[in-house]
């Protein structure tokens, strides 16, 4: 089982797509809204070197910056057709 943390913000269509993708494959994830949590926003920018949402961290070491379902699927070992 993978540990997935999803950094999002309101009115972010790519964030919604990623959430639906994870839910469709029954992958649990922690969602962090960077508009409600300034510390997490700063962590995303300063530590993860990401300036956009969605930003996804898989298993504490793989950071996906921006919208990239192919990379996310590969990281989670989900076959893409």
Beta strands, then each sheet from edge to edge (+ up, - down):
strand 1: 4-8
strand 2: 30-33
strand 3: 55-58
strand 4: 62-65
sheet 1: 2+ 1+ 3- 4+
end
